[in-house]
Amino acid sequence: MKYLFLFICVGLILSPIVTDCTQKGKTELDRIYPKVMKVAIENPATVERKDEAVVLNLSEIEVKYKDFNPNAFVVHSDRTELASQFVQSPDGSEYDQIIFISDFSPNVRKTITIRYANSGSITREYTQRTQAEISQKVGGYFKERKYQGGTFQNVEFLRVPPEHTDHSLFIRYEGPGWESEKIGYRFYLDWRNATDIFGKKVNAMVLQNVGQDGFDSYHEMSDWGMDILKVGESLGIGSISMWYEESAKRVSVTDSITCEIVASGPVYSQIRTKYFGWKIGDKRYDLTSDLSITAGSRLTKHELLIGDSPPSLCTGIVKLPETKLFQKTGNKGEWAYLATYGKQSLAEDNLGMAVLYKQSDVIEVNEDLLNHIVIFKPEDGKLEYNFLAAWEKEPGGLTSEKQFIEYLDQLIVTLNSPLDVSI
């Protein structure tokens, strides 16, 4: 009884302290972010969604929350803070977005709380899980088509010099790069204009170090990984092209090209490239390409806008020996995929590649000498598709054909059943 009485007394003395600390913490959050917005999100799919990106358009938020401030907000699921990011679009404020990452069990509905201050700017620090960059040389000069001297410097915007071509030594790893923890990509910002793959053996961001210790050192295996795809004259993985004279023609001849890093943040990164005067036959087209990736994902989303009503656009996957071809189709409005799997990496190990697209956009699935190809008909000059790579050496990677196909089939389920989001 004596010890029980002592325990009760101690409990009574300490309980106000604990309560006061809890209230103080809560009050502090309320003080910094006094405004509250609720977002209801439902996963209608029968599969779990891990590291799913939730995208809220700022214009839709402001319909109900006119004082919402994208420069001072924080996202919570229950008591857990979720990594989030504000993305400003080059197209103007009506396309600005709030993006955050969360997990969703099958057929679950949950409420997310977004707190915000209606003025000022507050920065939240999150682990960098995506990255996009382009690095050019400065302080040197072009001698004919080669860049002499200089050092690499990351830039947000680049107008490609007319002297630049393949192996000019002007752009680090020859073009822009983007990555998540799982995989990295780059494309050649020259007449080749094809997408390549950086296989990663680590979850950390690596692009900032690639090509710093020798112009093409990334072709050899290192601690972080290596360039794992032989592209040559093919489409590599997911490159944009046009079906012309029975083959896929890459964006090779143009009047000029600009490239911009739209976002490089903890949960979302995006690269915008504009091609002016893309020449196909006797016609020229202006094309805008948006490549983006989200945290925890292998998927690159490719959004395209082209003028002058072209007869088609196409993309595909390089044909390589020792691989199997897979195709999954669906109804007109559903997502499908074209994929390859096998010992097709430059490290001579297993690599899976896939292009995911809507059946309603497809004219036909075809091939040429170098590529497996999906041919599309853009609607009002717009087209969207996804592509991905899965290397067996990535941490926790897919190490068999069976795992790769199961992964693709699950992706199709989630693409066909998007999250239902209401503010």
Secondary structure, DSSP 8 states (H G I E B T S, - for coil): -HHHHHHHHHHHHHHHHHHHHHHHHHHHHHHHS-EEEEEEEE--SSS-EEEEEEEEEHHHHHHH-TT--TTSEEEEETTEEE-EEEE--TT-GGG-EEEEEEEE-TT-EEEEEEEE-SSS---------EEEE-EEEES-EEETTEEES-EEEE-SEEE--TT--TT-S-BGGGS-EEEESSEEEEE-TTTT--EEEEEESSSS--GGGTTTTSTTGGGS--SSEEE----TTS-BBT--EEEETTEEEES---SEEEEEEEEE-SSEEEEEEEEEEEEETTEEEEEEEEEEEETT---EEEEEEESS--S-EEEEEE--SSEEEEEE---TTSEEEEEEEES-STTSS-EEEEEEEEGGGEEEEEE-SSEEEEEE--BTTEEEEEEEEEETTSTT---SHHHHHHHHHHHHHHHHS--EEE-
